[in-house]
């Protein structure tokens, strides 16, 4: 269920992006997300990851996400 919430938050933050959410351990709190979006075009990797972290601020703050691995890529 957490992966669905994460996907929904990312889809709202990055409309039209290619998004993958993987539960790395099966426990529902360790995730790897991959986001490919034009929103990242021209941004540094750190800036891209900050945007993803901002989109997932609520589940990160409440402990739904215990560990998060982020992969991002622009479309340009």
N, C-alpha and C positions, 0 to 999 in steps of 0.2 A: 504494500500500500504506500509506503514512503516513496518508492520509486515513481509512482504515479503522481504524487504531489510534487516531487522534484521536477519531473518532466513538465507538468502543467506550469509551474513557476518559470521554468526556462523558456517554454513556448510563449508565455506572455511577455517575457523580457526581450526575447529575440524572435519576433514573428518571422516565419518563413525559413528559419534556420534548420539545418540538419542536426538532430539531437539524438544522442544515445545515452542511456542511463543504465549502468550495470551495478548490481549488488555484488560486490566482490567476495563477500564471505557467506552470503545466504542468511545473515542475521538481521538484515534490514537497517543497518546503521553505518556500513562502510561502503562508499560508493565511488565509482569512477564515472565522470560525465565527459562527454565529447560534444562540443558545440562548434559547428561551422556556420559562420554568419558574416554577412557584409558589414555588420556593426563593428567588426574587428578590423576592417580594412584600415591600414595606416596606423594602427595602435601597436604599442609594444606588447610583449607577452604579459608583462606585469599588469598593464592597463586592461588587457583582455580578461585576465584572471580576476582582477578587482571587480569588473562588471558581473562576472559569474557569481562571485562571492556576494555581491550586493543583491543579486536576484534571489539568492538562497539564504539571505540573512536570517529569516525567521526560523527555518529548520536547523540552521547552524546554531542559533542562539538557544533554542529550546532543547537541544540535544538529540533531535531526530536524526541528524547527521553527526556521527561521532568522528568519522574520518572521510575526507573528500580528496579525490585526485581529479585534477582538471586538465583536459586537453582542449585547446582552442585553435581555430584557424580561420582566417579571413577568406573571402571568396575571390579577391583580386590576385 
